[in-house]
Amino acid sequence: MHKPFLLTGLLISSMTMAQDKMTPEQLWQLGRVSGETITADGKTVIYGVTQYNIAENKGEKNLYAIPLTGGQAKQITNQPGGENGATALEGQKIGYAYKDQWWEMNADGSGAVQKTNVEGGLQNIRISPDGKHILFSKEVKIKKVSGSDVYPDLPKSNVQIYDNLNYRHWDTWEDGSFQHVFYATYDNGQVGTPVDIMEGEAYDCPQMPFGGAEDMIWSPDSKSILYVSKKKLGKDYATSTNTDIYEYNLDSRNTRNLSEGMKGYDVAPAFSPDGKYLAWTSMANDGFEADKNDIVILDRNSGKITNLTKDWDGTASAIRWSNDGKQLFFLAVVKGTEHLLEITLQKDIAATTAKHIRQITNGDFDVAGFVGQAGNTLVVSRTDMNHATELYTITLPKGDMQPLTAVNKAVYDKTAMCKVEKRWIKTTDGKDMLTWVILPPDFDPAKKYPTLLYCQGGPQAALSQFYSYRWNFQLIASQGYIVVAPNRRGMPGHGVEWNAAISKDWGGQPIRDYLSAIDAVSQEPYVDKSRLGAVGASYGGYSVYMLAGVHNNRFKTFIAHDGLYDLKSWYGTTEELWFANWDIGAWWDAANAKTYQEFNPSNFANKWNTPILIIQGGIDFRVPIEQGLQAFQLAQLKGIKSKLLYFPDENHWVLKVQNALVWQREFFQWLKETL
């Protein structure tokens, strides 16, 4: 029994007009939209569009302005290099970062002026609310790591010396430098002597490798700076997720920890408009990076911290105060989609509970991020499996949505849309599991189609209505494949228990969930059961390797990208050990014997008998290179049709344009050959 995805009138119209099917080249021609800010007078929305040039192998971002009420958009920057971090200033003016300096201009693009000229540049720039100070981050050398650091008389030596973890992270070897937070006086572009508020500390802010300006904010009265940092070193850093919120006072130059004793991730601090309250997202458990994310609020007068969502069976992200300070907006995954919710604060903050949470938007799409609020209008970004990010307005309190930008309309008007169905499938333990089924744009139920099981990474990552530029379901289905994408155990949006169930059970129920999904959909007469494949990356790549040993000849082909093939060697080389410890545990601990015996793909190597394409990034330190090489070597030695696609300069993802096109061409060529 399943519920088909009801296509909107707009989508049906688009399908009627469409003639072309999505191709890899067409996918990379799409403009990538990012919301930036709303001008202070509430009249204009500023957003960015990145266009990629295949021949030049790079992207170019420019800023655009569009009236909040809709209408004609105007490009307001056109200099080579990307503008980012746009911030509303008084009236119709905005500030932004360009080539690591601060610029200001009118919202119509006129009067652009470079305001700073600081040697070495500035990152994550924020001007204080009173306009008197500038906040930024910069790299500072703290520890000696290279041979020439330790032995200055050997300047041509090429060696790195470590006596502790964390010696590398994501795609970068540690060189003894750390990101620090600085501030300085600011007077119409004149920057005073910078003050390093983390002077001498071997800690980072923003958090590496993905933190940004959201990790460091001004208080509304401009008297203090709040920043996020994990103040741990070596092995403690590699095994902990305990970030804290710190407040630095400009007058006293003292720092205090606002989240003292809170053991997990504490991030995304946000002040109420009147400055009386501070909210942030918080996880309870140290070491569990995918823990339930709660919204906590600090009363600045009393010092009391209240967990607003402790009794709510969900996980929150991207919190934002309403302009009047009466609500907190946030995003949450809800049954395979990401939506906008609000929590209405009670006069007694401690009385605010889960019953005061309301979901504002509904539908088979994702609300992917906030831009800002003007009056009763919110501006957000939105995607679905057929459409890349565009900006939408939401009218409060009802939640009515209207498109604001249409950057990719010309492409989509001539592109065939895929049909998306939302099904509920029974798992082996009797649970209902949401599964997305994406059908080719010219789908004919009287025909039979090759079908791919998509295995999501994470492992605790949502499989919602996202629009990926690598694992793009529209692109895959447009080549004539049905895609089956289950919300297996471990994904948010189905309650805290469902999300946490995957830890220490990687090869157990989640793998059975995958098989339940493909077996159920394979009952459809239009699925060619003799042409089934399984594909995925990261934990999805692990899932492919695991399925290769236990699938009982269901699948005719496999594709694994940066997957975990051997858990023991992976544990010995991966960098974020808090994740490894929480989800599988140390291999030498007898308590984890089941994981390393029953859930280790390499233990089932004797059963591999199916063609497999293995993709591996050369600077992926999360799932290091030996994982892909071991899997490829096994397949080759067993005489299995196999291919290794190795990207020396890519990390856990594929970010360079031409590399991505090679990835997609090889992906579809492999399927053509083997399926």
Beta strands, then each sheet from edge to edge (+ up, - down):
strand 1: 2-4
strand 2: 32-38
strand 3: 44-53
strand 4: 58-67
strand 5: 74-75
strand 6: 83-88
strand 7: 93-98
strand 8: 101-106
strand 9: 113-114
strand 10: 123-127
strand 11: 133-141
strand 12: 168-169
strand 13: 172-173
strand 14: 177-187
strand 15: 190-191
strand 16: 195-196
strand 17: 216-218
strand 18: 224-229
strand 19: 244-249
strand 20: 255-257
strand 21: 266-271
strand 22: 277-282
strand 23: 294-299
strand 24: 305-307
strand 25: 316-321
strand 26: 327-334
strand 27: 337-344
strand 28: 357-359
strand 29: 366-374
strand 30: 377-384
strand 31: 387-395
strand 32: 400-403
strand 33: 419-426
strand 34: 432-439
strand 35: 449-455
strand 36: 482-486
strand 37: 527-537
strand 38: 557-561
strand 39: 612-617
strand 40: 642-647
sheet 1: 1+ 33- 34+ 36- 35- 37- 38- 39- 40-
sheet 2: 2+ 3- 4+ 5-
sheet 3: 6+ 7- 8+ 9-
sheet 4: 10+ 11- 14+ 15-
sheet 5: 10+ 11- 14+ 16-
sheet 6: 12+ 13-
sheet 7: 17+ 18- 19+ 20-
sheet 8: 21+ 22- 23+ 24-
sheet 9: 25+ 26- 27+ 28-
sheet 10: 29+ 30- 31+ 32-
end
